[in-house]
Amino acid sequence: MTVTSTTSLGRATHLSCRECGTTVELGPYYACLECFGPLEVAYDFGTVTRERIESGPRSIWRYRDLLPVPESVTEIPNTDPGFTPLVRADNLARELGLESLWIKNDAANPTHSFKDRVVAVALAAARELGFKVLACPSTGNLANAVAAAAARAGITSYVFIPSNLEQPKIVTSAVYGTTLVAVEGNYDDVNRLASELAGEHDDWAFVNVNVRPYYAEGSKTLGYETVEQLGWRLPRQVVIPVASGSQLTKVDKAFRELVQLGLVEGDAPAIFGAQATGCSPVATAFKEGHDVVRPVRPDTIAKSLAIGNPADGPYVLDVARRTGGAVEDVSDDEVVDGIRLLARTEGIFAETAGGVTVAVLAKLLREGKLDPDAETVIFNTGDGLKTLDAVSSVVGPAGTIAPTTEAFHSLVNGG
Amino acid sequence: MTVTSTTSLGRATHLSCRECGTTVELGPYYACLECFGPLEVAYDFGTVTRERIESGPRSIWRYRDLLPVPESVTEIPNTDPGFTPLVRADNLARELGLESLWIKNDAANPTHSFKDRVVAVALAAARELGFKVLACPSTGNLANAVAAAAARAGITSYVFIPSNLEQPKIVTSAVYGTTLVAVEGNYDDVNRLASELAGEHDDWAFVNVNVRPYYAEGSKTLGYETVEQLGWRLPRQVVIPVASGSQLTKVDKAFRELVQLGLVEGDAPAIFGAQATGCSPVATAFKEGHDVVRPVRPDTIAKSLAIGNPADGPYVLDVARRTGGAVEDVSDDEVVDGIRLLARTEGIFAETAGGVTVAVLAKLLREGKLDPDAETVIFNTGDGLKTLDAVSSVVGPAGTIAPTTEAFHSLVNGG
C-alpha cells in the first residue's frame, strides 16, 4: 500500500518513536525501524481555540484539530462517540469522605465502552491511509466497537476471538454482520494470528496492531472532554484503569497538550492507575520501584483489563511518578463491592473495569495517597450489562412473596 | 398526603380528564372522579422560545418549561436522560428504498431505554408532590430505570417483578440497591399488588400507577428532541413502537404543542404505530376499523411491548387516523430480521422493540403505506444488550479455526 502525498490527517505531521525519537512519515507503521520502539503521532497544532472546539459537534470530532483525522471527518459515516456525561458524584464522594468527585461515564458511548473512541479514530485514519478492511483481535469491548463502526461505515470487517469466549460476547459482535472468526487457543494465540494476517494483507487495518499509533490517540479525547466539561479547568487528581496502559498515558498527554496550547491553565493532575490484583504487573512494579514491568498470567474477573504484558506499562510508571500519582490494585471481591457501591450511590452500573477504578479510589483514600480535599475525576470505561456475571451471585430479590399486601408486609417487617 | 399551595410544577396548572374534560388540582391523582377516565397534565405555557430551550442542559431538562417539573429541576439529583442521538441512517434507507431516514436512538440513555425519560419526570414531580418512595411493577426496562434514578436521588425504592423473571433482568435492577420484591404470579398479578400497595402507602409514588399523568409527560421529550435535532423541522412520517400506547400519543402531543407555541411550522407528521403480531391488539383494531381495542394474551419475543390490554390503545387509533398514519404488526421472525438489519447497516444494536419498529418500517414501505420520498424518523427505544436471547441462536462465528493463516484462508475461501 502506498501513502500518497494527498494523505491528509489534519494537523498530524509524522510519526515519532517514543524511545529513540526517530521520525517517519505518516503511514501504516507502528514500530520504529531503528529500535523497534512504539511510534506515536506528532503534530503541528498551530492555533486551537476554545471557541473553535465549542462550536464543533457533540462528539470526539470537536477535537479533530488535535487528532490524526482528516478535517472532513464529520462528513464520513462513523459511530461518532464521545462527549459522554461527566457526572457529579456527591453521594459517592460523601460515602468515601471526598470533597469533590466526578465520574466520566463512557458507558454512554455507542457500544457502551471507551473503545468506540479509539476505533472511531482508527477508522477515520485508516480510510485516509487507504485501508479497505477493519479488523481486530479481541475478547469483548473492542470487538463490539470494531464490528459496529465497520457496519456503519459500510466497510468489511473481521473480528478474531478465542473460540471459548462466552456466548453473550459472541452475539454482541456477530449481530453487526462482521465476519467473526473463532480461533482455537487463548487471546495470545488470537493476537499472534492477527499480527501474521496484518503482515499478509496490506490493505487490512488491524486497529490495535498496524494502525495502533492512530487508534491510541483516540484516548486523548477522554482528557480533553474532562477539562472542557469542568468548564475548562484541570482536575487535581484522576483515577484511570490500566490494561495496556495506553489510555492512561494518552490522557496525561491530553492534559499536557491543553496546557501547552494555552487552552487551560494550571498544573497537570496527579494521575493514578487502577488494576485488579489478579493482573497487576504495573501496580507491582510501581510499588517495588521498578522501571520495567514483569509480565504475569492474568487471573481476575476484570477481563477487559486482563493484559498480562502491558505494552505501555513502563510509560504508566513514568506518568504516575512524574505527576505525583500512584498505581494501586484491588482484589476481585473489592471489584464487586466497587460495582455495587457505584450503582447504589450514583445509579451507574459499571463493568468490572469500573469496579476496579472505584475500589482503587476507595483504597487510595484509605491509604492517604489521595487528597480528600482535591477535585477528583474517575473514569468508568464500560457497561455493567456486559459483565453481569460479576454481580449475578451477590445481588437479587429481597424475597419472593405471594401477590398479597399481607405477604409484602410480612417480608418488609421481617415477619 | 396533602398537596400544599407551594407545590410548583413549572407551568403545569392542573390535571384534566382525557374523556370528560373534568379538571382537578395538581396532586397524586390519576383517574377522573367523574368518569374514571385517565387524567392528563394541563399547562399555561406562556411564551417559550427556541433560544431558551437551546441554552438549557443537554438533557430532557432543556424542555422543563413544557414538563410538569419544578423550575429548579436541574439542581436536584436525577439521571438527567435525553438528548440522545438522532442518527442519520443512509445505509438502512438505501436498503429499504427510502429517501431520508433518521433513527432516534434511546439506547444512549443512562439505563439504555426510553424509560429513563418518564422515570426522571415522575421522580421530579413526585418529590415536589411530597412522595418519599419511588416504586413500580415491571418486567424489565422500567425496573432498571426506577432503581437507578432512586439510587442517584438518594431515596428509597421498591421494584416488584414476577418471580419467574430471567436472572439477567433481576441483576440489572438489584445492583442499584433497590428493594427488589419477587412476586409469585404473572405481570398482571404484580401490577394488581402494586395498585393495592399504592392505595395503602400515600407517600409512595408508583411511577406508572399513581403518578402516571406526570410520568407519561416524559415521553413528549422524544418528540421535542426530534424536531430540535432536525434543526427545528417536523419530519413527515414517524414510526413508534406501541406497548401501552402512551409514548406514541405523547409524541403526537409534543409535535402539536411545538406548532401551537410557534416553535416550528408545518403540519404534524403522519404517525405510525408498530406492534409484534404476538401482541397486536391495536394493530388489529386499526385494520378492522374498530374504535375499541380487544385485549389479547401476549405471545411474542418483544417482551417490552407485550401489554395485552394497552391503556392508551384507543388514543393510538385516534392519532394514527387523524394524522394519516397506520398501526401495523410483524412476526417474531421479522423482529429478529429487523434487529439484524439495523445492526448490519447502521451499527446500532436494538432490543426487540427496536426490531419491531424497523420491521414495521420495512413492511409499511412494501405495502405502500409510507411515502418513500418523505423524511422519516423511527424510534429505537431500548438496547440489544438487554434482549440477547432474541438473536443468540441466529448470529455467531463464521467458523472456528486453528490459530494459523492457512486455517484462516481455508475458512474464507470456503476450502
Chai-1 contact restraints between the chains, C-beta under 6 A:
chainA,res_idxA,chainB,res_idxB,connection_type,confidence,min_distance_angstrom,max_distance_angstrom,comment,restraint_id
A,T79,B,G347,contact,1.0,0.0,6.0,A-B,restraint_1
A,N91,B,G154,contact,1.0,0.0,6.0,A-B,restraint_2
A,A148,B,G347,contact,1.0,0.0,6.0,A-B,restraint_3
A,A151,B,R344,contact,1.0,0.0,6.0,A-B,restraint_4
A,A151,B,G347,contact,1.0,0.0,6.0,A-B,restraint_5
A,R152,B,E346,contact,1.0,0.0,6.0,A-B,restraint_6
A,R152,B,G347,contact,1.0,0.0,6.0,A-B,restraint_7
A,G154,B,N91,contact,1.0,0.0,6.0,A-B,restraint_8
A,S163,B,T400,contact,1.0,0.0,6.0,A-B,restraint_9
A,P168,B,L388,contact,1.0,0.0,6.0,A-B,restraint_10
A,I170,B,G396,contact,1.0,0.0,6.0,A-B,restraint_11
A,V171,B,L388,contact,1.0,0.0,6.0,A-B,restraint_12
A,V171,B,S392,contact,1.0,0.0,6.0,A-B,restraint_13
A,V171,B,V395,contact,1.0,0.0,6.0,A-B,restraint_14
A,A174,B,V395,contact,1.0,0.0,6.0,A-B,restraint_15
A,A174,B,G396,contact,1.0,0.0,6.0,A-B,restraint_16
A,V175,B,A343,contact,1.0,0.0,6.0,A-B,restraint_17
A,V175,B,F349,contact,1.0,0.0,6.0,A-B,restraint_18
A,V175,B,V391,contact,1.0,0.0,6.0,A-B,restraint_19
A,V175,B,V395,contact,1.0,0.0,6.0,A-B,restraint_20
A,Y176,B,A343,contact,1.0,0.0,6.0,A-B,restraint_21
A,G177,B,R344,contact,1.0,0.0,6.0,A-B,restraint_22
A,T179,B,A398,contact,1.0,0.0,6.0,A-B,restraint_23
A,L180,B,P397,contact,1.0,0.0,6.0,A-B,restraint_24
A,L180,B,A398,contact,1.0,0.0,6.0,A-B,restraint_25
A,A182,B,P397,contact,1.0,0.0,6.0,A-B,restraint_26
A,A182,B,T400,contact,1.0,0.0,6.0,A-B,restraint_27
A,V183,B,I401,contact,1.0,0.0,6.0,A-B,restraint_28
A,V183,B,P403,contact,1.0,0.0,6.0,A-B,restraint_29
A,E184,B,A402,contact,1.0,0.0,6.0,A-B,restraint_30
A,G185,B,P403,contact,1.0,0.0,6.0,A-B,restraint_31
A,D189,B,P403,contact,1.0,0.0,6.0,A-B,restraint_32
A,L193,B,P403,contact,1.0,0.0,6.0,A-B,restraint_33
A,E196,B,T405,contact,1.0,0.0,6.0,A-B,restraint_34
A,A343,B,V175,contact,1.0,0.0,6.0,A-B,restraint_35
A,A343,B,Y176,contact,1.0,0.0,6.0,A-B,restraint_36
A,R344,B,A151,contact,1.0,0.0,6.0,A-B,restraint_37
A,R344,B,G177,contact,1.0,0.0,6.0,A-B,restraint_38
A,E346,B,R152,contact,1.0,0.0,6.0,A-B,restraint_39
A,G347,B,T79,contact,1.0,0.0,6.0,A-B,restraint_40
A,G347,B,A148,contact,1.0,0.0,6.0,A-B,restraint_41
A,G347,B,A151,contact,1.0,0.0,6.0,A-B,restraint_42
A,G347,B,R152,contact,1.0,0.0,6.0,A-B,restraint_43
A,F349,B,V175,contact,1.0,0.0,6.0,A-B,restraint_44
A,L385,B,L385,contact,1.0,0.0,6.0,A-B,restraint_45
A,L388,B,P168,contact,1.0,0.0,6.0,A-B,restraint_46
A,L388,B,V171,contact,1.0,0.0,6.0,A-B,restraint_47
A,V391,B,V175,contact,1.0,0.0,6.0,A-B,restraint_48
A,S392,B,V171,contact,1.0,0.0,6.0,A-B,restraint_49
A,V395,B,V171,contact,1.0,0.0,6.0,A-B,restraint_50
A,V395,B,A174,contact,1.0,0.0,6.0,A-B,restraint_51
A,V395,B,V175,contact,1.0,0.0,6.0,A-B,restraint_52
A,G396,B,I170,contact,1.0,0.0,6.0,A-B,restraint_53
A,G396,B,A174,contact,1.0,0.0,6.0,A-B,restraint_54
A,P397,B,L180,contact,1.0,0.0,6.0,A-B,restraint_55
A,P397,B,A182,contact,1.0,0.0,6.0,A-B,restraint_56
A,A398,B,T179,contact,1.0,0.0,6.0,A-B,restraint_57
A,A398,B,L180,contact,1.0,0.0,6.0,A-B,restraint_58
A,T400,B,S163,contact,1.0,0.0,6.0,A-B,restraint_59
A,T400,B,A182,contact,1.0,0.0,6.0,A-B,restraint_60
A,I401,B,V183,contact,1.0,0.0,6.0,A-B,restraint_61
A,A402,B,E184,contact,1.0,0.0,6.0,A-B,restraint_62
A,P403,B,V183,contact,1.0,0.0,6.0,A-B,restraint_63
A,P403,B,G185,contact,1.0,0.0,6.0,A-B,restraint_64
A,P403,B,D189,contact,1.0,0.0,6.0,A-B,restraint_65
A,P403,B,L193,contact,1.0,0.0,6.0,A-B,restraint_66
A,T405,B,E196,contact,1.0,0.0,6.0,A-B,restraint_67
